[in-house]
Amino acid sequence: MRVRTNLIIEESLLAKIDAIAGDKNKRAAVIETALREYIAREESKAPIDLEVETADKKVSSKTK
């Protein structure tokens, strides 16, 4: 389900988004694609971050 939302975006960034969107002015599609790619990258990093955090906790508990 798609939901309407409002975003506050820097004017120069919006101009770049519009340039990518082209004449059809599909700004929302460009932003949605960019967010999906960003979220996928962040989610793929999550397991690594958890492993580092766990290792840090183990070292911290051993030094106490």
GIFEN-V152250 format. One record per helix or strand of 2 or more residues. SS is the DSSP state (H for helix, E for strand). FROM is the first residue (numbers start at 1). LEN is the number of residues. If there is no record, write none. Layout:
SS:FROM:LEN ; SS:FROM:LEN
This chain:
H:11:11 ; H:27:37
